């Protein structure tokens, strides 16, 4: 009989419709994730581009005959045409960094940064200076060297330390910082700082630092003792500091999806980590 539809055809049609519906439902559930991933990738791409420019270029201004010293004075700061804080490839210029201002009429403020750079997203930068003081030399606690002429003391912390004392020095912010590193129970855990350019640690009770404590011997910069080298075969051979150079930008919007990345450069031969938040 013409026009008759059998049971097998109806069953097949129903299965087909169910399959199409399932595919459409699954596809629609992926759309929000796809959009989120796309937005995150876009933020990441823009942040990498703008930070690469900042860390490799000095920036520019058009005051007078123009130039790259946009941080020089009020006239150059009000005529910025290019964003940059570098003195070379991933080498930072301290004066440029210090002239980044989140708000205010001097320096490169955040509003001008967004206008000049042309970014679409919001940003927060945090420049963390992380100097390393290498301390590969060593001596026995009861027999300090005469060259350099290291003078230790008889404090209880030093007296109870392990027999092997590491020492070294590094110039940070123009100051020759000299240190002794001592251990207790096989772990290097105490650092003695001298910021006066000599090896006299006789009064080092006032200069003794442990991880997490403030280091005051570096002029014009706040540092924290971040870590002491305790890796096998290199115990006591390095001291790691950490100090904030500058925070710059807007406060993160908690309602937005924030993307974070770390970029790296150097300042005066020491590493700098730049924490970047974009939303």
Helices and strands as residue ranges (DSSP letters): H 7-56, E 60-61, H 74-77, E 80-82, E 86-88, E 91-92, H 94-98, E 100-101, E 108-109, H 110-117, E 123-130, E 132-134, E 137-140, H 156-159, E 164-172, E 175-184, E 187-194, G 204-206, E 208-209, E 214-215, E 223-228, E 238-249, E 259-267, E 270-278
